[in-house]
């Protein structure tokens, strides 16, 4: 994983290797460090090994090195084969302990334990939930094969939810974190499916005449907004997550697609070329006259709304390139800011705490996944096998 950039305001945290972590074959401290740095909220000061959660620490000495906080821990293999991961967080400014935890986990769950430690540190020091123990979904293309992957947000620790010789596109997480909607071409046409990631059970939700695409979950997890062309040009419909008869949401002679719900479920953002070129609009869940949202540029697609409803991320075309943009939805200001310097950005998706975005882009001829902070100052390239990684979707807190 490659992390680049420098944040404007970061909490300096001293962190070293956990005692005996080599016995677990997982570099716990390195995972925690990468998680915290990727958030953009922390700057890690490396410490020499030797400290653990039981140590009597010289906090003024760490404070003199510029650390506001200190993390130390240990790993112990238990008689039943599980591992006991312990850590302690100190406030070096006030000179007092802040947090101490123990997690007894199977070896297969050690990476998840490290992510949860990072989440707890993040929340204790910032007051906001961390997202390192969440998951992302994305599509991997290897030659002519496609697979739908579910991994940690750093791109590791994954499983394959579906493999196919036909394209898979548009994965979308249900709010419960258990189900995933996506479009598969396995029947030689675009069909919307919903899959339970725990059991593997799949349900065909939208297989109507024409194309069925771009699923998006309602905040209550009961419905999906989908794009259907059963009645002519592609339009937005709402359908039960169990399938059934869809209800038409938009009515125009243009193409309306790429729906996404507002966090309160009252509005749907979508892309339409009703004004001559693709722009982002929003409409009430009961229909009505859509309102145009984007005005910067003549080609704006792929809307994603932050969990607090205050920020819109989307892709704009600039010259021959495509850039990730963010726009404030609360101020009424329609200006948008580019937060990347790449030219082939696609498919932005917010982290569940709204502090980062995962997106796809292209570097050195390969499609890769990146995360970025909202100001664009900290960017991370996720682990890549060299195959093309596309269409990421960041899952909810539930896991």
C-alpha positions in Angstrom: 0.0 0.0 0.0 1.3 3.4 -1.0 0.4 6.5 1.1 1.2 9.9 -0.2 0.5 13.5 0.9 0.7 15.5 4.0 -2.4 16.6 6.0 -2.9 20.1 7.3 -3.7 19.1 10.9 -2.6 15.7 12.2 -2.4 14.2 15.7 1.2 12.9 16.3 1.0 9.4 17.7 4.0 7.3 18.8 3.7 3.7 17.8 6.1 0.7 17.7 5.9 -3.0 17.1 3.8 -5.0 19.5 5.7 -7.3 21.8 5.9 -10.8 20.3 3.8 -9.9 17.3 6.2 -12.0 15.2 4.7 -15.1 16.7 1.4 -14.3 15.0 2.8 -13.9 11.5 0.8 -10.7 11.2 2.4 -7.2 11.5 -0.3 -5.7 13.7 1.5 -2.4 14.4 2.2 -1.9 10.7 -1.5 -2.4 9.9 -2.6 0.0 12.7 0.0 2.6 11.5 -1.2 2.3 7.8 -4.8 2.7 8.9 -4.2 5.8 11.0 -2.1 7.4 8.4 -4.5 6.7 5.6 -7.3 8.6 7.5 -5.2 11.8 7.2 -5.9 12.6 10.9 -2.6 11.2 12.3 1.1 11.4 11.9 2.9 8.3 13.2 6.2 8.6 15.2 8.0 5.3 15.1 9.2 4.0 18.4 11.8 1.3 19.2 10.4 -2.1 20.2 10.3 -3.1 23.8 7.2 -1.4 25.2 3.9 -3.1 25.8 0.6 -2.3 27.5 2.1 -3.2 30.9 5.1 -0.9 30.6 5.8 2.0 32.8 6.3 4.7 30.2 8.1 8.0 30.4 5.4 10.1 28.8 7.3 13.4 29.1 10.1 11.8 27.0 7.6 11.0 24.2 6.1 14.4 24.5 9.5 15.9 24.0 9.7 14.0 20.7 6.5 15.7 19.6 4.0 12.9 20.4 0.6 13.8 21.7 -0.3 10.1 22.2 1.4 6.7 22.6 0.3 3.2 21.7 1.9 0.0 22.8 0.8 -3.5 22.9 1.5 -7.2 22.8 0.4 -10.5 21.2 0.3 -13.8 23.0 -0.6 -17.3 21.7 -3.0 -19.1 23.9 -3.1 -22.8 24.6 -6.2 -23.3 22.4 -4.4 -21.7 19.4 -6.1 -18.3 19.6 -4.2 -15.1 20.1 -4.7 -12.5 22.8 -4.1 -9.0 21.4 -3.7 -6.3 24.0 -2.9 -2.6 23.7 -2.9 0.6 25.7 -3.3 4.2 24.6 -1.8 7.0 26.6 -2.3 10.8 26.4 1.3 12.2 26.4 0.1 15.7 26.9 -1.9 15.1 30.0 0.3 12.3 31.1 -2.5 9.7 31.7 -3.8 6.5 30.1 -6.8 6.8 27.8 -7.7 3.3 26.7 -6.8 -0.3 27.3 -8.3 -3.3 25.5 -7.8 -7.0 25.0 -9.1 -9.0 22.0 -8.9 -12.8 21.9 -9.2 -13.9 18.2 -8.4 -16.7 15.8 -5.4 -16.3 13.7 -7.6 -15.7 10.7 -9.0 -12.7 12.5 -5.8 -11.0 13.5 -5.9 -8.5 10.6 -9.5 -7.6 11.6 -8.3 -7.2 15.3 -5.6 -4.7 14.1 -8.2 -2.7 12.1 -10.5 -2.6 15.2 -7.6 -1.4 17.4 -7.1 1.4 14.8 -10.8 2.2 14.9 -10.8 2.5 18.7 -7.7 4.8 18.7 -9.3 6.9 15.9 -12.5 7.3 17.9 -10.8 8.0 21.2 -8.6 10.7 19.8 -10.9 12.4 17.2 -14.4 11.7 18.6 -15.4 10.1 15.3 -15.8 6.4 14.4 -13.0 4.9 12.4 -13.7 2.9 9.3 -10.8 0.5 9.2 -12.8 -2.6 10.2 -15.4 -2.0 7.4 -15.3 -3.6 4.0 -15.2 -2.6 0.4 -16.5 -4.4 -2.7 -15.0 -4.1 -6.1 -14.9 -5.9 -9.4 -11.6 -7.5 -10.5 -11.0 -8.3 -14.2 -8.4 -10.8 -15.1 -8.2 -11.4 -18.8 -11.8 -12.3 -19.8 -12.8 -13.3 -16.3 -14.6 -11.2 -13.8 -14.9 -11.6 -10.0 -16.7 -9.6 -7.3 -14.3 -9.2 -4.3 -15.0 -8.2 -0.7 -12.0 -7.0 1.2 -10.8 -4.8 4.1 -10.6 -1.1 3.2 -6.9 -1.6 2.6 -7.6 -4.1 -0.1 -6.5 -7.2 1.8 -8.1 -10.0 3.7 -10.7 -10.7 1.0 -13.2 -13.2 -0.3 -14.7 -13.7 -3.7 -18.5 -13.3 -3.7 -19.0 -14.2 -7.4 -16.8 -15.3 -10.3 -18.1 -15.2 -13.9 -17.0 -15.3 -17.5 -19.4 -12.4 -18.1 -19.1 -8.8 -16.8 -20.1 -7.8 -13.3 -20.8 -4.1 -12.6 -22.3 -1.7 -10.1 -21.9 -3.3 -6.7 -23.9 -1.6 -3.9 -24.0 -2.4 -0.2 -27.2 -2.8 1.8 -27.2 -0.7 5.0 -27.1 -4.0 7.1 -23.7 -4.9 5.6 -24.9 -8.4 4.8 -26.3 -8.0 1.3 -24.8 -6.7 -1.9 -26.7 -5.7 -5.0 -24.9 -5.8 -8.4 -25.5 -6.2 -12.1 -24.4 -9.4 -13.8 -24.4 -10.3 -17.5 -24.3 -14.0 -16.9 -27.7 -14.5 -18.7 -26.3 -12.4 -21.7 -28.1 -9.3 -20.6 -27.9 -6.8 -17.7 -29.8 -8.2 -14.7 -29.9 -6.9 -11.1 -29.1 -9.4 -8.4 -29.0 -9.3 -4.6 -26.7 -11.6 -2.7 -26.5 -12.5 1.0 -22.8 -12.5 1.7 -23.2 -14.7 4.8 -25.0 -17.6 3.1 -24.1 -16.9 -0.5 -27.8 -17.0 -1.5 -28.7 -15.0 -4.6 -31.9 -13.5 -5.7 -32.7 -12.1 -9.2 -34.4 -8.7 -8.4 -34.8 -7.0 -11.8 -34.9 -8.9 -15.1 -37.3 -6.9 -17.2 -37.3 -6.3 -20.9 -34.3 -4.2 -22.0 -31.5 -3.2 -19.6 -31.6 -3.5 -15.8 -28.8 -1.6 -14.1 -27.3 0.7 -11.5 -28.9 -0.6 -8.2 -28.8 1.7 -5.2 -30.2 0.9 -1.7 -32.7 2.9 0.2 -31.4 3.8 3.8 -33.9 1.4 5.3 -32.6 -1.5 3.2 -36.1 -2.3 2.0 -36.0 -1.0 -1.6 -33.6 -0.4 -4.5 -33.5 2.4 -7.0 -32.7 0.9 -10.4 -32.4 2.0 -14.0 -34.7 0.2 -16.4 -35.3 0.6 -20.1 -38.5 -1.6 -20.2 -40.6 1.4 -21.4 -38.2 3.1 -23.7 -35.2 5.3 -22.7 -33.5 4.4 -19.5 -35.5 5.8 -16.5 -35.4 5.5 -12.7 -37.6 3.0 -10.9 -38.0 1.9 -7.3 -38.4 -1.8 -6.5 -38.6 -4.0 -3.4 -35.3 -5.6 -2.5 -37.2 -8.9 -2.8 -38.2 -8.1 -6.4 -41.7 -7.5 -7.7 -43.3 -4.7 -9.7 -41.2 -1.6 -10.0 -42.6 1.9 -9.5 -41.5 4.5 -12.0 -39.7 7.5 -10.4 -38.7 9.7 -13.4 -40.5 10.5 -16.6 -38.5 12.1 -19.4 -37.4 11.6 -23.0 -33.8 11.7 -21.7 -31.6 9.0 -20.2 -31.9 9.0 -16.4 -29.5 6.7 -14.6 -27.0 6.2 -11.7 -29.4 6.8 -8.8 -28.2 7.2 -5.2 -30.4 7.9 -2.2 -29.9 10.9 0.1 -29.1 9.7 3.7 -32.6 10.5 4.9 -34.2 8.6 2.0 -36.3 11.5 0.9 -34.5 12.3 -2.3 -32.7 10.5 -5.1 -29.7 11.9 -6.9 -29.1 10.8 -10.4 -27.5 11.5 -13.8 -29.5 12.8 -16.7 -28.8 14.3 -20.1 -32.2 16.1 -20.1 -30.3 19.4 -20.4 -28.2 18.3 -23.4 -25.3 16.8 -21.5 -25.0 14.5 -18.5 -25.5 16.4 -15.2 -26.5 15.4 -11.7 -30.0 16.1 -10.6 -32.1 15.2 -7.5 -35.8 14.4 -7.2 -38.1 13.6 -4.3 -38.8 9.9 -3.6 -42.4 10.5 -4.5 -41.5 12.1 -7.8 -42.0 15.6 -9.0 -39.8 18.0 -10.9 -36.1 17.2 -10.7 -33.7 19.9 -9.5 -30.3 20.3 -11.2 -27.4 20.0 -8.7 -24.1 20.3 -10.7 -23.2 23.3 -12.9 -19.4 23.2 -13.0 -18.5 21.7 -16.3 -20.6 20.2 -19.1 -20.1 16.5 -18.2 -20.8 15.2 -14.6 -21.6 11.6 -13.7 -21.4 9.0 -10.9 -22.9 10.9 -7.9 -22.1 9.7 -4.3 -23.5 11.5 -1.3 -21.7 11.6 2.0 -23.4 9.9 5.0 -24.3 13.3 6.6 -25.8 14.5 3.3 -23.5 17.6 3.2 -21.1 16.6 0.4 -21.5 15.3 -3.1 -18.7 13.4 -4.9 -18.8 12.9 -8.6 -16.7 12.5 -11.8 -16.3 15.4 -14.2 -14.8 15.5 -17.6 -12.0 18.0 -18.1 -10.5 18.0 -21.6 -9.7 14.4 -22.3 -9.5 13.4 -18.6 -12.0 12.5 -15.9 -11.4 13.9 -12.4 -12.9 13.2 -9.0 -14.7 16.3 -7.6 -16.4 17.2 -4.4 -19.2 19.8 -3.9 -20.8 21.3 -0.8 -24.5 20.5 -0.8 -25.4 22.6 2.3 -24.2 26.0 1.3 -26.0 26.5 -2.0 -22.6 27.1 -3.6 -22.5 25.0 -6.8 -18.7 25.3 -7.2 -16.8 22.0 -7.1 -13.2 21.2 -6.3 -11.0 18.6 -7.9 -9.2 16.5 -5.3 -7.1 14.2 -7.6 -4.5 14.8 -10.2 -5.2 11.7 -12.2 -7.0 11.6 -15.5 -9.1 8.4 -15.5 -11.1 8.6 -12.2 -14.3 6.5 -11.8 -16.9 5.3 -9.3 -16.4 7.4 -6.1 -17.9 5.9 -2.9 -17.8 7.5 0.6 -16.5 5.8 3.7 -19.3 5.4 6.3 -17.9 8.2 8.5 -17.8 10.5 5.5 -14.1 11.3 5.9 -12.6 9.4 3.0 -13.6 8.3 -0.6 -12.6 5.2 -2.4 -12.5 5.5 -6.2 -11.0 3.8 -9.3 -8.4 5.3 -11.5 -5.7 4.2 -14.0 -2.0 4.4 -13.5 0.7 2.9 -15.7 -1.9 1.1 -17.9 -3.6 -0.7 -14.9 -7.0 0.1 -13.3 -6.3 0.5 -9.5 -8.2 1.6 -6.4 -7.3 4.6 -4.4 -8.6 6.3 -1.2 -8.4 10.0 -0.6 -9.3 12.3 2.2 -11.9 14.9 1.3 -9.3 17.6 0.9 -7.3 15.4 -1.5 -4.2 15.8 0.7 -3.7 12.1 1.7 -4.1 9.5 -1.0 -3.5 5.7 -0.7 -3.2 3.2 -3.5 -4.7 -0.1 -2.4 -3.0 -3.4 -2.7 -3.0 -4.6 -6.3 -2.3 -7.9 -7.9 -1.7 -6.3 -11.3 -5.2 -7.2 -12.6 -7.7 -4.4 -13.3 -9.7 -3.3 -10.2 -12.9 -1.4 -10.9 -16.1 0.0 -9.4 -15.4 0.1 -5.7 -18.2 0.5 -3.1 -17.4 1.2 0.5 -19.6 -0.8 2.9 -21.4 0.4 6.1 -20.2 0.1 9.7 -22.0 -3.1 10.2 -19.8 -6.2 10.2 
